Amino acid sequence: MEELTDHELQIYRGKDFPLAPGITIHQPTLDEICDYGERAYWSMIYTLTSTGADLKFQLYDMGIDYTKINDFTLFYSLLAPPLDQSKTSIITGDLDFSNFQLMQKKGSEEIVMYDLEQDILIDEPTYLKFAEVLRSMHGLKRNSQLPANEATKQILIEDAREEYEQEKGKPYVSQLRNLVSAMTNSQGFKYDHAQVWNMKINAFLDSVKRISKIRNADLLLQSGYSGFGINLKEIPETQLNWMGDLD
């Protein structure tokens, strides 16, 4: 699979991302996400990018070992079928995951998803790249958590169940509202309240992290050069270089 780092600038630019024949990823603006519904949007993104480790107790209750199911199998068997075009059109346009059927390649044991009507095929490398583009677009990391042993696995499963039960009754709290408010009132952010809604989600989330990194570096440097603060030699270069990679 082509290294995703080759596409970081393309994702940051925000234009539609041609993934494979018949599959294009549209990167929405904050305005589009707000109109779609923020809660439904994040739920859909998390569903499209989930791994077994994200669904520990749900898979356990279905008799599936979350440490043994790979990402593509999880996607085509459980996650994709309920996602019709109305749920995903904001990022994949006319693509309808509910129309795909499972097929086996001739002379191979490889399983693929195929939309006969649109002549669109999704194999494992295509899906893995799709999921990584979405993660990169939204500042997400793949959940690769694996237990050291069976006892730890059972503890993690029950911890996940308990956390789910604690959170499910709570009202939804917007992830973007406070970020938009903070950024439009921050020195160094170049967009006002009217303009920010036209920003693509990746550029906006990048700005949140970049301005925070710049401010942190400035504070460290001011303290270090004041003569009464920290020793800059003890600070990692990554914290002082505000033009470097974001965590």
Helices and strands as residue ranges (DSSP letters): G 4-7, H 8-13, E 17-20, E 23-25, H 30-36, H 38-49, G 52-55, H 56-61, H 71-74, I 75-79, H 85-92, G 97-99, E 101-104, E 111-115, E 120-122, H 124-138, H 150-168, H 177-184, G 196-198, H 201-225, G 232-234, H 237-240
